[in-house]
Amino acid sequence: MSLINVNDLTFGYDGSFEKVFEDVSFHIDTDWKLGLIGRNGKGKTTFLKLLLGEYEYKGTIAKKVEFDYFPFEVKNKEKMAIEIVNEIVPQVEDWEIIKELALLHSEAEILYRKFCLLSGGEQVKILLISLFLKGNRFLLIDEPTNHLDYETRNHLVEYLKKKKGFILVSHERDFLDKVVDHIIAINNTNIEIQKGNFSSWYENKQARDKFELTQNEKLEKDINRLEIASKNTANWSNKIEKSKYHTSHPNEFIDRGYIGHESAKMMKKSKVMEKRIEKSIEEKAGLLHNIDRNDGLKIVSLESRKSPYILANGLQIKYEDKAIFKKQSFVVENGDRIAIKGKNGVGKSSLLKLILGNEIPYDGNIKVGTDFIISYVSQNTEELKENLKEFRIQNKIDESIFKAMLSKMGFSKLDFEKDISHMSEGQKKKVLIAKSISQRAHIYLWDEPLNYIDILTRIQIEEAILKYTPTMIFVEHDKMFVEKVATKVIQLENETC
C-alpha cells in the first residue's frame, strides 16, 4: 500500500483572480479505484496535471508512485496509427498490437491509416491499446470513453476491473458504477472522498442536499420569527422604562423599582433572542455551499404538419465507392427521438451530416422535408475560437435565452468573460448545446453531444428532452442517457459483416 498525500494545496492560473484549489488537504490510497467527478471547469484535469508536476503550486503533494496519463499526447497526427503505438510503447511487437486491437473488435487495417484520418472512436482505440500494452504504473485516466462504442467500453471495463488502483475522470454513471470503489468529488467549496461508486455517492449527496435545504428553510423562518419577537420585546422594554417617569395622574404612586425590574427582564429576553438569531445565522451560513444549481433547461421546438419528417429507403453511405454499412430504411416522425448505434467508423456521423445536407456519397433514397429547420451539434469543438458574444451574433441566438441556458448548466460570471478557446472541453460542448436548445428547430441532430459534459448537466439535458419532447436524431454512447431518452434505434452494421 502507498499513499498520495495532498496538504494545503493552493493553485490558480496566471492572470486569474479565482483559485482553482485553495488550502485543500486529503490523502489517497493507491490501491483505491477512484472516480474523480465534478462540474465542468472545476479542475479535474488540472488536478491530474498537478499530480504529474506540470504546474507550480503552493502546498505539498507527496507520492511514491510513478504515473501514466491517458490520453497520451500525439504530436504528429500525420503518422500511421501503428507508428503512434510504437512511439508510446517502443518495445512492443506488431503481433501484440494486432492482438490487442482484435480484442477491441477492430480490423488491423486501421493501423496502416494516418492517425488523423481515423474516426474519433478509432483514435481512442489506438491510444487504449497503447495503454493496455504499456505497463503497470498508477494510471491517471482522463475521460477515456469519449467516442467509444459499447463493445470497446465493455472491454475497457474488464481491463480496469483487473487494475490495482487508478484515478479515473468520467461523466458516465454506468461506467463509473462498474469500475470504481471510491469517489473523489470536487465540490464548490471543498474536495471530498467517499467509499463506494457513483450511485452511492449521488444518493448520499441528494440526502445531504435535501437535509441542508430543509434546515436552511427552517432557520430562515426561525430567524424571521426571532427578529420580530426581539424587536417587539425591545420596544416593550423601552416603553416600560419610559413609564417610570410619566403618568397621567399627578398624585398616582409609581413603583419605579418594579418597573425597572420588568424593563430589565424584557431587555435581557431581547438579548437572549439576539444571540439565538446570531447562532442561527451562523449555522445557516454553513449550509448550501456545495448544492449545485440544477435548474431546468428549456427546449422550444417547431412542429410541422408535413409527415414524415424524414424517409429513407435502402440507404447506404459510401466511402471510396464502397458501402460502409448495410442498407437502412427508416422513418422519422414528429416527436421521435432516434439513437443511431454502431461500431466506431461505421458511419454514424456521416449519416447525420447527410441528413443535414452535406455532400456525402450514398446509394438508395433519403428525403428530408422541405423548409425544415435543423439544429446541429457537432462532436468537434476545434473551430470554436471566438468569444461568446461573437459566437452568439454569428449564430443569431437570442442573448437572454443563450446566457440563461449556460448559467443553468453551471457557467459562472467569470466563465462568460472567457474566449471559448480558453474554456475546458466540457464548457465548449455546453456552448454548442446551449446554442442548439436556444434555437427553435423542427429536428435536432446531435453528434455525441455529451462528450466531456459533467453528470449533473447530463441529467438536466435528459430531463429537458423528456419534458419538451423535441424531434431528435442523435449519436451517443452514454448507455443510461440512450435508455432514458431514445424512442427508436437505428442500428448500423458494417457491410462486410
C-alpha positions as CSV (number, residue, x, y, z in Angstrom):
1,M,0.0,0.0,0.0
2,S,1.2,3.5,-0.8
3,L,-0.4,6.9,-0.2
4,I,-0.6,10.2,-2.2
5,N,-0.8,12.9,0.4
6,V,-2.1,16.4,-0.5
7,N,-1.5,19.1,2.0
8,D,-2.7,22.8,1.9
9,L,-2.8,22.7,-2.0
10,T,-3.4,26.1,-3.5
11,F,-3.4,26.7,-7.2
12,G,-4.7,29.3,-9.6
13,Y,-3.9,30.1,-13.3
14,D,-1.8,33.1,-14.1
15,G,-3.9,36.2,-14.6
16,S,-6.9,34.7,-12.8
17,F,-8.2,36.1,-9.5
18,E,-10.1,32.9,-8.9
19,K,-8.3,30.0,-7.2
20,V,-9.0,26.5,-8.7
21,F,-7.9,25.0,-5.3
22,E,-7.3,26.7,-2.0
23,D,-5.8,25.1,1.1
24,V,-7.0,21.6,0.1
25,S,-5.8,18.6,2.1
26,F,-6.6,14.9,1.8
27,H,-4.9,11.6,1.1
28,I,-5.4,8.8,-1.5
29,D,-4.6,5.1,-1.1
30,T,-3.0,3.9,-4.4
31,D,-4.9,0.6,-4.1
32,W,-8.2,2.5,-4.5
33,K,-10.0,2.7,-7.8
34,L,-11.1,6.4,-7.6
35,G,-13.7,8.1,-9.8
36,L,-12.9,11.8,-10.0
37,I,-16.1,13.8,-10.6
38,G,-17.2,17.5,-10.6
39,R,-18.8,20.1,-12.7
40,N,-17.0,21.2,-15.9
41,G,-14.4,23.8,-15.2
42,K,-14.0,22.7,-11.5
43,G,-10.4,21.5,-12.1
44,K,-10.5,17.7,-12.6
45,T,-7.9,17.7,-15.4
46,T,-6.0,20.4,-13.6
47,F,-5.7,18.2,-10.5
48,L,-4.3,15.3,-12.6
49,K,-1.7,17.7,-14.2
50,L,-0.8,18.9,-10.7
51,L,-0.1,15.3,-9.7
52,L,2.1,15.0,-12.8
53,G,4.1,18.1,-11.7
54,E,3.2,20.1,-14.8
55,Y,2.1,23.2,-12.8
56,E,3.6,25.2,-10.0
57,Y,1.5,25.3,-6.8
58,K,1.6,26.1,-3.1
59,G,1.4,23.3,-0.6
60,T,2.7,19.8,-0.9
61,I,1.9,16.7,-2.9
62,A,3.8,13.7,-1.6
63,K,3.8,10.5,-3.6
64,K,5.9,7.3,-4.0
65,V,4.4,6.1,-7.3
66,E,5.1,6.8,-11.0
67,F,2.1,7.9,-13.1
68,D,0.9,7.3,-16.6
69,Y,-1.6,9.8,-18.0
70,F,-4.3,8.9,-20.5
71,P,-4.9,10.0,-23.2
72,F,-1.3,10.0,-24.5
73,E,-0.2,13.1,-26.4
74,V,0.0,12.5,-30.2
75,K,2.4,15.1,-31.6
76,N,2.3,14.2,-35.2
77,K,-1.2,13.0,-36.3
78,E,0.0,12.6,-39.9
79,K,1.8,9.4,-38.9
80,M,0.3,5.9,-39.4
81,A,-1.6,4.6,-36.3
82,I,0.9,1.8,-35.8
83,E,3.7,4.3,-35.7
84,I,1.9,6.1,-32.9
85,V,1.6,2.9,-30.9
86,N,5.3,2.2,-31.4
87,E,6.2,5.7,-30.1
88,I,4.2,5.2,-26.9
89,V,5.3,1.6,-26.3
90,P,8.7,1.2,-28.1
91,Q,9.4,-2.4,-27.1
92,V,6.1,-3.9,-28.3
93,E,5.8,-6.3,-31.3
94,D,3.4,-5.7,-34.2
95,W,1.6,-9.0,-33.5
96,E,0.9,-7.9,-29.9
97,I,-0.6,-4.6,-31.3
98,I,-2.8,-6.6,-33.7
99,K,-3.9,-9.0,-31.0
100,E,-5.0,-6.1,-28.7
101,L,-6.8,-4.4,-31.5
102,A,-8.7,-7.6,-32.3
103,L,-9.9,-7.7,-28.7
104,L,-11.5,-4.3,-29.3
105,H,-13.3,-5.7,-32.3
106,S,-11.4,-3.6,-34.9
107,E,-9.8,-4.6,-38.1
108,A,-6.0,-4.4,-38.3
109,E,-6.2,-2.2,-41.4
110,I,-6.8,0.9,-39.3
111,L,-3.2,0.5,-38.0
112,Y,-2.0,1.4,-41.5
113,R,-4.0,4.6,-42.0
114,K,-2.9,8.0,-40.9
115,F,-4.0,8.7,-37.3
116,C,-5.7,12.0,-38.4
117,L,-7.9,10.1,-40.8
118,L,-9.3,7.8,-38.2
119,S,-12.7,8.4,-36.6
120,G,-12.7,9.8,-33.0
121,G,-13.5,6.3,-31.7
122,E,-10.8,4.7,-33.7
123,Q,-8.2,7.2,-32.4
124,V,-9.2,6.4,-28.9
125,K,-8.9,2.7,-29.6
126,I,-5.3,3.2,-30.8
127,L,-4.4,5.0,-27.6
128,L,-6.2,2.4,-25.5
129,I,-4.2,-0.5,-26.9
130,S,-1.1,1.6,-26.1
131,L,-2.3,1.9,-22.6
132,F,-3.0,-1.9,-22.3
133,L,0.5,-2.7,-23.6
134,K,2.4,-0.1,-21.6
135,G,2.8,-1.5,-18.1
136,N,1.6,-1.3,-14.6
137,R,2.1,2.3,-13.3
138,F,-0.5,4.1,-11.4
139,L,-2.9,5.4,-14.0
140,L,-4.4,8.9,-14.3
141,I,-7.2,8.3,-16.8
142,D,-9.0,11.4,-18.2
143,E,-12.3,10.7,-19.8
144,P,-11.4,7.5,-21.8
145,T,-14.9,6.7,-23.0
146,N,-15.4,9.7,-25.3
147,H,-16.2,8.5,-28.8
148,L,-16.1,4.8,-27.8
149,D,-18.7,2.3,-28.9
150,Y,-20.4,0.0,-26.4
151,E,-18.2,-3.1,-27.1
152,T,-15.0,-1.2,-26.6
153,R,-16.3,0.3,-23.4
154,N,-17.1,-3.1,-22.0
155,H,-13.6,-4.2,-22.8
156,L,-12.2,-1.2,-21.0
157,V,-14.4,-2.0,-18.0
158,E,-12.9,-5.5,-17.8
159,Y,-9.4,-4.1,-18.1
160,L,-10.0,-1.5,-15.3
161,K,-11.5,-4.2,-13.0
162,K,-8.2,-6.0,-13.1
163,K,-6.1,-2.9,-12.3
164,K,-5.0,-2.4,-8.7
165,G,-5.6,1.3,-8.4
166,F,-6.2,4.4,-10.5
167,I,-7.8,7.8,-10.7
168,L,-10.5,8.0,-13.4
169,V,-12.2,11.1,-14.7
170,S,-15.5,10.1,-16.2
171,H,-19.0,11.6,-16.5
172,E,-20.7,8.3,-17.3
173,R,-22.8,7.0,-14.4
174,D,-23.0,3.4,-15.6
175,F,-19.3,3.2,-16.4
176,L,-18.2,4.6,-13.0
177,D,-20.5,2.3,-11.1
178,K,-18.9,-0.7,-12.8
179,V,-15.2,0.1,-12.2
180,V,-14.6,2.4,-9.1
181,D,-14.7,1.7,-5.4
182,H,-14.2,5.3,-4.2
183,I,-15.4,8.7,-5.4
184,I,-13.3,11.9,-5.1
185,A,-15.7,14.8,-5.7
186,I,-14.6,18.4,-6.4
187,N,-17.4,20.4,-5.0
188,N,-18.0,24.1,-5.0
189,T,-16.0,24.7,-1.8
190,N,-14.1,21.5,-1.0
191,I,-12.9,18.1,-2.1
192,E,-14.5,15.1,-0.5
193,I,-13.6,11.4,-0.7
194,Q,-16.2,8.8,-0.2
195,K,-16.1,5.0,-0.3
196,G,-18.5,3.4,-2.9
197,N,-19.4,4.0,-6.5
198,F,-21.1,7.0,-8.2
199,S,-24.7,5.8,-7.4
200,S,-24.0,5.6,-3.7
201,W,-22.2,8.9,-3.7
202,Y,-25.1,10.6,-5.6
203,E,-27.7,9.1,-3.2
204,N,-25.8,10.4,-0.2
205,K,-25.4,13.8,-1.9
206,Q,-29.2,14.1,-2.6
207,A,-29.9,13.2,1.0
208,R,-27.4,15.7,2.3
209,D,-28.7,18.4,-0.1
210,K,-32.3,17.7,1.0
211,F,-31.4,18.0,4.6
212,E,-29.5,21.3,4.1
213,L,-32.3,22.8,2.1
214,T,-34.9,21.8,4.8
215,Q,-32.6,23.1,7.5
216,N,-32.0,26.3,5.7
217,E,-35.7,26.9,5.2
218,K,-36.3,26.2,8.9
219,L,-33.5,28.5,10.0
220,E,-34.9,31.3,7.8
221,K,-38.3,31.0,9.4
222,D,-36.7,30.9,12.9
223,I,-34.6,34.0,12.2
224,N,-37.6,36.0,10.9
225,R,-39.7,35.0,13.9
226,L,-36.9,35.7,16.4
227,E,-36.1,39.1,14.8
228,I,-39.8,40.2,15.0
229,A,-40.0,38.9,18.6
230,S,-36.7,40.5,19.6
231,K,-37.8,43.9,18.1
232,N,-41.2,43.7,19.9
233,T,-39.5,42.8,23.2
234,A,-37.0,45.6,23.0
235,N,-39.8,48.1,22.2
236,W,-41.8,46.8,25.2
237,S,-38.8,47.2,27.4
238,N,-38.2,50.8,26.3
239,K,-41.9,51.6,26.7
240,I,-42.0,50.2,30.2
241,E,-38.8,52.0,31.1
242,K,-40.3,55.3,30.0
243,S,-43.4,54.7,32.1
244,K,-41.3,55.2,35.3
245,Y,-41.2,58.9,34.6
246,H,-44.6,59.6,33.0
247,T,-48.1,59.2,34.4
248,S,-51.4,60.8,33.6
249,H,-52.3,61.3,37.3
250,P,-50.0,63.6,39.3
251,N,-50.9,62.0,42.6
252,E,-50.5,58.4,41.4
253,F,-47.7,56.4,43.1
254,I,-45.1,54.9,40.6
255,D,-43.2,51.9,41.8
256,R,-40.1,52.7,39.8
257,G,-38.1,49.7,41.2
258,Y,-40.7,47.2,40.0
259,I,-41.0,48.9,36.6
260,G,-37.2,49.0,36.2
261,H,-37.0,45.3,37.1
262,E,-39.6,44.4,34.5
263,S,-37.9,46.5,31.9
264,A,-34.5,44.8,32.6
265,K,-36.2,41.4,32.3
266,M,-37.6,42.3,28.9
267,M,-34.3,43.7,27.7
268,K,-32.5,40.5,28.9
269,K,-35.0,38.4,27.0
270,S,-34.3,40.5,23.9
271,K,-30.6,40.0,24.2
272,V,-31.1,36.2,24.5
273,M,-33.1,36.3,21.3
274,E,-30.4,38.3,19.5
275,K,-27.8,35.6,20.5
276,R,-30.2,32.9,19.2
277,I,-30.5,34.9,15.9
278,E,-26.7,35.2,15.6
279,K,-26.3,31.5,16.2
280,S,-29.0,30.6,13.6
281,I,-27.4,33.0,11.1
282,E,-24.0,31.4,11.7
283,E,-25.5,27.9,11.3
284,K,-27.3,29.0,8.1
285,A,-24.1,30.4,6.7
286,G,-22.6,26.9,6.8
287,L,-25.3,25.4,4.6
288,L,-25.9,25.2,0.8
289,H,-22.3,25.8,-0.3
290,N,-22.0,22.5,-2.2
291,I,-25.5,22.4,-3.6
292,D,-25.3,22.7,-7.4
293,R,-27.9,24.7,-9.3
294,N,-29.9,22.1,-11.2
295,D,-32.4,24.4,-12.8
296,G,-34.5,23.0,-15.7
297,L,-33.4,23.7,-19.2
298,K,-36.0,24.5,-21.9
299,I,-36.3,23.3,-25.5
300,V,-39.0,25.1,-27.6
301,S,-39.1,23.1,-30.9
302,L,-41.1,23.7,-34.0
303,E,-43.7,21.4,-35.4
304,S,-44.8,20.7,-38.9
305,R,-47.9,19.1,-40.4
306,K,-45.7,17.5,-43.0
307,S,-45.3,13.8,-42.4
308,P,-42.9,12.1,-42.3
309,Y,-40.1,14.4,-41.4
310,I,-37.5,12.1,-42.9
311,L,-37.9,9.0,-45.1
312,A,-35.0,6.7,-46.1
313,N,-35.1,3.5,-48.2
314,G,-32.2,1.2,-48.9
315,L,-29.8,3.9,-47.8
316,Q,-26.0,3.2,-47.8
317,I,-23.3,5.8,-47.3
318,K,-20.2,5.1,-49.5
319,Y,-16.5,5.6,-48.8
320,E,-14.2,5.4,-51.8
321,D,-17.1,3.8,-53.8
322,K,-17.6,1.2,-51.1
323,A,-20.7,1.0,-48.9
324,I,-19.7,1.3,-45.2
325,F,-22.9,-0.1,-43.7
326,K,-25.7,-2.4,-44.6
327,K,-28.8,-0.9,-46.3
328,Q,-31.0,1.1,-44.0
329,S,-34.7,2.0,-44.3
330,F,-36.3,4.2,-41.6
331,V,-38.9,6.9,-41.0
332,V,-38.7,9.9,-38.7
333,E,-42.0,11.3,-37.4
334,N,-42.8,14.3,-35.3
335,G,-41.7,13.6,-31.7
336,D,-39.4,10.7,-32.5
337,R,-36.1,10.6,-30.6
338,I,-33.8,8.3,-32.6
339,A,-30.5,6.9,-31.3
340,I,-28.0,5.9,-34.1
341,K,-25.9,2.9,-32.8
342,G,-23.0,1.1,-34.3
343,K,-19.3,0.4,-34.0
344,N,-16.7,3.2,-34.4
345,G,-16.1,4.0,-38.0
346,V,-19.4,2.5,-39.3
347,G,-20.7,5.9,-40.5
348,K,-22.9,7.3,-37.7
349,S,-21.6,10.9,-38.0
350,S,-21.7,10.7,-41.8
351,L,-25.4,9.7,-41.7
352,L,-26.1,12.8,-39.5
353,K,-24.2,15.0,-42.0
354,L,-26.1,13.6,-44.9
355,I,-29.4,14.4,-43.2
356,L,-28.0,17.9,-42.5
357,G,-27.5,18.4,-46.3
358,N,-23.7,17.9,-46.6
359,E,-22.4,16.3,-49.8
360,I,-22.0,12.7,-48.7
361,P,-21.9,10.0,-51.4
362,Y,-24.6,7.4,-50.9
363,D,-26.8,4.8,-52.6
364,G,-30.6,4.4,-52.1
365,N,-33.0,7.2,-51.2
366,I,-33.4,9.7,-48.5
367,K,-35.9,12.5,-48.3
368,V,-35.9,15.3,-45.7
369,G,-39.0,17.6,-45.5
370,T,-38.5,20.9,-47.4
371,D,-38.2,24.1,-45.4
372,F,-37.4,22.2,-42.2
373,I,-35.1,24.0,-39.7
374,I,-32.4,21.7,-38.4
375,S,-30.3,22.4,-35.3
376,Y,-26.9,20.6,-35.3
377,V,-24.4,19.8,-32.6
378,S,-21.0,18.6,-33.9
379,Q,-18.8,16.3,-31.9
380,N,-15.9,18.6,-32.9
381,T,-15.1,21.8,-30.9
382,E,-11.8,22.7,-32.5
383,E,-13.4,25.6,-34.6
384,L,-14.7,27.4,-31.5
385,K,-12.2,30.3,-31.2
386,E,-14.3,33.5,-30.8
387,N,-15.8,35.0,-27.6
388,L,-19.3,34.2,-26.6
389,K,-20.7,37.5,-27.9
390,E,-19.3,37.0,-31.4
391,F,-20.4,33.3,-31.4
392,R,-23.9,34.4,-30.4
393,I,-24.2,37.1,-33.1
394,Q,-22.8,34.8,-35.8
395,N,-25.4,32.1,-35.0
396,K,-28.2,34.6,-34.5
397,I,-29.1,33.4,-31.0
398,D,-31.2,35.3,-28.5
399,E,-28.8,36.7,-25.9
400,S,-31.0,36.3,-22.8
401,I,-32.0,32.7,-23.7
402,F,-28.5,31.7,-24.5
403,K,-27.0,33.1,-21.3
404,A,-29.8,31.6,-19.2
405,M,-29.1,28.2,-20.6
406,L,-25.4,28.4,-20.0
407,S,-26.0,29.8,-16.5
408,K,-28.3,26.8,-15.7
409,M,-25.5,24.5,-16.9
410,G,-23.1,25.9,-14.4
411,F,-21.4,28.8,-16.1
412,S,-20.2,31.5,-13.7
413,K,-19.8,35.2,-14.4
414,L,-16.1,34.7,-15.0
415,D,-16.8,31.9,-17.5
416,F,-18.9,34.4,-19.6
417,E,-15.8,36.6,-19.9
418,K,-13.5,33.9,-21.3
419,D,-12.8,33.3,-25.0
420,I,-14.3,29.9,-26.0
421,S,-10.8,28.7,-27.0
422,H,-9.7,29.1,-23.3
423,M,-12.6,27.0,-22.0
424,S,-12.5,23.4,-20.9
425,E,-13.8,20.8,-23.4
426,G,-16.9,20.3,-21.3
427,Q,-17.6,24.0,-21.4
428,K,-17.2,24.1,-25.1
429,K,-19.7,21.3,-25.6
430,K,-22.1,23.3,-23.3
431,V,-21.8,26.3,-25.6
432,L,-22.8,24.0,-28.5
433,I,-25.7,22.5,-26.5
434,A,-26.9,25.9,-25.4
435,K,-26.8,27.2,-28.9
436,S,-28.9,24.3,-30.1
437,I,-31.6,24.4,-27.4
438,S,-31.8,28.2,-27.8
439,Q,-32.8,27.7,-31.4
440,R,-36.3,26.8,-32.5
441,A,-36.0,23.9,-34.9
442,H,-38.0,21.0,-36.3
443,I,-35.2,18.5,-36.0
444,Y,-32.3,18.4,-33.6
445,L,-29.2,16.5,-34.9
446,W,-26.7,15.9,-32.1
447,D,-23.4,14.1,-32.7
448,E,-22.0,12.8,-29.4
449,P,-23.3,15.8,-27.5
450,L,-22.3,14.5,-24.1
451,N,-18.6,14.1,-24.6
452,Y,-16.9,15.9,-21.7
453,I,-20.2,17.1,-20.3
454,D,-20.5,16.6,-16.5
455,I,-23.0,14.3,-14.9
456,L,-25.3,16.9,-13.4
457,T,-25.6,18.6,-16.8
458,R,-26.4,15.3,-18.4
459,I,-29.2,14.8,-16.0
460,Q,-30.5,18.4,-16.8
461,I,-30.4,17.6,-20.6
462,E,-32.2,14.3,-20.1
463,E,-35.0,15.9,-18.1
464,A,-35.4,18.7,-20.6
465,I,-35.7,16.3,-23.6
466,L,-38.2,14.1,-21.7
467,K,-40.3,17.2,-20.7
468,Y,-40.3,19.1,-24.1
469,T,-40.1,16.0,-26.4
470,P,-38.3,17.6,-29.4
471,T,-37.8,15.5,-32.6
472,M,-34.2,14.3,-32.4
473,I,-31.7,12.1,-34.1
474,F,-28.5,11.6,-32.1
475,V,-25.3,9.6,-31.7
476,E,-24.4,9.0,-28.1
477,H,-22.6,6.2,-26.3
478,D,-23.8,7.1,-22.7
479,K,-25.9,3.9,-22.1
480,M,-28.1,5.4,-19.4
481,F,-28.8,8.5,-21.5
482,V,-29.8,6.5,-24.5
483,E,-32.0,4.2,-22.4
484,K,-33.9,7.1,-20.9
485,V,-34.2,9.3,-24.0
486,A,-34.5,7.3,-27.2
487,T,-37.8,6.2,-28.5
488,K,-36.3,4.3,-31.5
489,V,-32.9,3.0,-32.5
490,I,-31.1,2.8,-35.9
491,Q,-28.5,0.1,-35.7
492,L,-25.8,0.4,-38.3
493,E,-23.7,-2.7,-39.2
494,N,-20.6,-2.9,-41.3
495,E,-21.4,-4.0,-44.9
496,T,-18.6,-6.6,-44.6
497,C,-20.1,-8.3,-41.6
